[in-house]
Amino acid sequence: MPKAFSKDQMANMQRDLSEINADLHRLRPGYKEKVEKIIEDGVFETYSSLDELRHEIEDV
């Protein structure tokens, strides 16, 4: 019969998964600055499509 996970084992697994997830989802260079500028300016530009917005974000 399989052994049940303890709370510590589950917590360790959650921590490990969070670390892996953080590695996989690192920000592209310059993206943070782009977002900070939007926050500083306090406005968003209007985009005609999601692709146009994605292009603007990715081309920093």
C-alpha positions in Angstrom: 0.0 0.0 0.0 1.4 3.5 -0.9 2.7 5.6 1.9 0.8 8.9 2.5 2.5 12.2 2.1 3.2 14.2 5.2 2.5 17.9 5.5 6.3 18.5 5.3 6.6 16.5 2.1 3.7 18.4 0.6 5.2 21.8 1.7 8.6 20.8 0.2 6.9 19.8 -3.1 5.0 23.1 -3.2 8.2 25.1 -2.6 10.1 23.1 -5.3 7.3 23.6 -7.8 7.2 27.4 -7.0 10.9 27.6 -7.6 10.6 25.7 -10.9 7.7 27.9 -12.0 9.7 31.1 -11.2 12.5 29.9 -13.3 10.2 29.1 -16.2 8.5 32.5 -16.1 11.3 35.0 -15.8 10.6 38.4 -17.3 12.1 39.2 -20.6 14.8 41.8 -20.4 13.3 45.3 -20.4 9.8 44.1 -19.7 9.9 45.3 -16.0 11.0 48.8 -17.1 8.2 48.9 -19.7 5.6 48.0 -17.0 7.1 50.5 -14.5 6.9 53.3 -17.2 3.2 52.5 -17.8 2.6 52.7 -14.1 4.6 55.9 -13.8 2.7 57.5 -16.8 -0.6 56.3 -15.4 -2.0 55.6 -18.9 -2.4 52.7 -21.3 -2.3 53.1 -25.0 -5.2 51.7 -26.9 -4.3 48.8 -29.2 -6.4 47.5 -32.0 -5.6 43.9 -31.2 -3.9 41.7 -28.7 -1.1 41.0 -31.3 -0.4 44.7 -31.5 -0.1 44.9 -27.7 2.0 41.8 -27.5 4.3 43.3 -30.2 4.7 46.5 -28.2 5.5 44.6 -25.0 7.9 42.2 -26.6 9.8 44.9 -28.5 11.3 46.7 -25.5 
